[in-house]
Amino acid sequence: MNYNVPEKEVLVDPEKVLIDPKKALIDLENISIRNAIDKLNANQATKEKANLLFEKMGFDKIFGRKEIMENINISITAAGNLLNHLKNAGLIKTVKGFGKGKYQFVRQE
């Protein structure tokens, strides 16, 4: 027990730490897109909206302004502005066959 011991004084022996790779899976694709969102040329509120949108949509769901408005509770103008930021940064792509103005997040390399 390390009660009342400063955190920097608690040492962990890496040879004694066992991590089950099946339980400690880190989705590198999600980390990549979140890093790209954090680097957007936008204010913090816009970045938070973009992260929330990605959290709701992921890479597989298709969305437009209406879906953005419904999922993250913002106005049509704010949804359009968010789409513009994401398109300009190459984080979303246009999807055909689902109507005009439909997009999907792009996996980052």
ChimeraX attribute file (.defattr): number of C-alpha atoms within 10 A of each C-alpha:
attribute: neighborCount
match mode: 1-to-1
recipient: residues
	/A:1	4
	/A:2	8
	/A:3	6
	/A:4	6
	/A:5	9
	/A:6	8
	/A:7	9
	/A:8	6
	/A:9	8
	/A:10	8
	/A:11	7
	/A:12	8
	/A:13	6
	/A:14	7
	/A:15	6
	/A:16	7
	/A:17	8
	/A:18	7
	/A:19	8
	/A:20	8
	/A:21	8
	/A:22	7
	/A:23	7
	/A:24	8
	/A:25	8
	/A:26	10
	/A:27	8
	/A:28	11
	/A:29	14
	/A:30	16
	/A:31	12
	/A:32	14
	/A:33	21
	/A:34	17
	/A:35	13
	/A:36	16
	/A:37	22
	/A:38	17
	/A:39	11
	/A:40	17
	/A:41	13
	/A:42	13
	/A:43	9
	/A:44	11
	/A:45	9
	/A:46	20
	/A:47	21
	/A:48	13
	/A:49	19
	/A:50	24
	/A:51	18
	/A:52	15
	/A:53	19
	/A:54	18
	/A:55	12
	/A:56	13
	/A:57	17
	/A:58	17
	/A:59	16
	/A:60	9
	/A:61	11
	/A:62	16
	/A:63	19
	/A:64	19
	/A:65	21
	/A:66	16
	/A:67	15
	/A:68	24
	/A:69	17
	/A:70	12
	/A:71	14
	/A:72	14
	/A:73	13
	/A:74	16
	/A:75	14
	/A:76	14
	/A:77	11
	/A:78	16
	/A:79	23
	/A:80	17
	/A:81	14
	/A:82	21
	/A:83	20
	/A:84	13
	/A:85	20
	/A:86	23
	/A:87	15
	/A:88	12
	/A:89	14
	/A:90	14
	/A:91	20
	/A:92	19
	/A:93	14
	/A:94	16
	/A:95	16
	/A:96	10
	/A:97	6
	/A:98	12
	/A:99	9
	/A:100	10
	/A:101	13
	/A:102	18
	/A:103	22
	/A:104	19
	/A:105	23
	/A:106	16
	/A:107	14
	/A:108	15
	/A:109	7
